[in-house]
């Protein structure tokens, strides 16, 4: 590792690239089935983390990688929409309830 040869330099470069790759969030975190098992806060945190990673990695204007960023954004938007839908609580219509005065008059 500490040698100054071309092979040692290539090994260090490869290891550093591997560490960088493994430390980055994976877009597999965007798997819808896995997200459904998380709380809403955890879902939002995962989407935020992936969005930041995508912006940092592929968000340079004018680069060829912007097409990858656009694909990521499409997936991120779909996931954000799903999270919004999951966070909505539907309250069923229980109909009209008589007032307490009407109940007393009927009795």
C-alpha positions as CSV (number, residue, x, y, z in Angstrom):
1,X,0.0,0.0,0.0
2,X,2.8,2.4,0.8
3,X,5.0,1.6,-2.1
4,X,5.6,4.2,-4.8
5,X,5.1,1.9,-7.8
6,X,2.5,2.3,-10.5
7,X,0.8,-0.8,-9.3
8,X,0.6,0.5,-5.7
9,X,-0.8,3.9,-7.0
10,X,-3.4,2.1,-9.1
11,X,-4.4,-0.1,-6.1
12,X,-4.8,3.0,-3.8
13,X,-6.9,4.7,-6.5
14,X,-9.0,1.6,-6.9
15,X,-9.5,1.2,-3.2
16,X,-10.5,4.9,-2.7
17,X,-13.0,4.7,-5.6
18,X,-14.4,1.6,-4.0
19,X,-14.8,3.3,-0.6
20,X,-16.4,6.3,-2.2
21,X,-18.8,4.1,-4.1
22,X,-19.8,2.1,-1.1
23,X,-20.2,5.1,1.1
24,X,-22.7,6.8,-1.2
25,X,-26.5,6.1,-0.8
26,X,-27.7,3.6,-3.3
27,X,-30.7,4.3,-5.5
28,X,-32.0,0.9,-4.4
29,X,-33.1,2.8,-1.3
30,X,-35.9,4.0,-3.6
31,X,-37.5,0.6,-3.9
32,X,-41.2,1.3,-3.3
33,X,-41.9,-1.9,-1.4
34,X,-39.1,-1.1,1.1
35,X,-40.3,2.4,1.5
36,X,-43.8,1.3,2.3
37,X,-42.5,-0.4,5.4
38,X,-40.9,2.7,6.8
39,X,-42.5,5.6,8.8
40,X,-43.3,8.7,6.8
41,X,-40.4,10.6,8.4
42,X,-37.9,7.8,7.4
43,X,-39.3,7.8,3.9
44,X,-38.8,11.5,3.5
45,X,-35.3,11.2,4.9
46,X,-34.3,8.5,2.4
47,X,-35.7,10.4,-0.5
48,X,-33.8,13.6,0.6
49,X,-30.6,11.6,1.1
50,X,-30.8,10.1,-2.4
51,X,-31.7,13.5,-4.0
52,X,-28.7,15.1,-2.4
53,X,-26.4,12.3,-3.5
54,X,-27.8,12.5,-7.1
55,X,-27.3,16.3,-7.2
56,X,-23.8,16.1,-5.8
57,X,-22.8,13.2,-8.2
58,X,-24.7,14.1,-11.4
59,X,-25.8,17.7,-11.0
60,X,-23.1,19.5,-12.9
61,X,-24.8,21.7,-15.5
62,X,-23.6,21.0,-19.0
63,X,-22.2,17.6,-18.2
64,X,-23.2,14.4,-19.9
65,X,-24.2,13.0,-16.5
66,X,-27.2,15.5,-16.3
67,X,-29.2,12.9,-18.3
68,X,-28.7,10.5,-15.4
69,X,-29.7,13.3,-12.9
70,X,-32.9,13.9,-14.9
71,X,-33.8,10.2,-14.7
72,X,-33.1,10.2,-11.0
73,X,-35.3,13.3,-10.6
74,X,-38.2,11.5,-12.3
75,X,-37.9,8.6,-9.9
76,X,-37.5,11.0,-6.9
77,X,-40.7,12.9,-8.0
78,X,-42.7,9.7,-8.3
79,X,-41.5,8.6,-4.8
80,X,-42.4,12.0,-3.3
81,X,-45.8,11.8,-4.9
82,X,-46.3,8.3,-3.4
83,X,-45.2,9.6,0.1
84,X,-47.7,12.4,-0.1
85,X,-50.5,10.0,-1.0
86,X,-49.5,7.7,1.8
87,X,-49.5,10.6,4.3
88,X,-53.1,11.5,3.5
89,X,-55.7,10.2,6.0
90,X,-59.1,9.5,4.6
91,X,-61.9,10.0,7.0
92,X,-65.0,8.2,6.0
93,X,-68.3,10.0,5.9
94,X,-70.3,8.8,8.9
95,X,-73.5,10.5,7.8
96,X,-75.5,13.1,9.8
97,X,-75.9,12.7,13.5
98,X,-78.9,14.2,15.2
99,X,-78.3,17.0,17.7
100,X,-78.6,16.3,21.4
101,X,-81.7,18.5,21.5
102,X,-83.4,16.4,18.8
103,X,-82.7,13.2,20.8
104,X,-84.3,14.6,24.0
105,X,-87.4,15.8,22.1
106,X,-87.8,12.4,20.5
107,X,-87.7,10.7,24.0
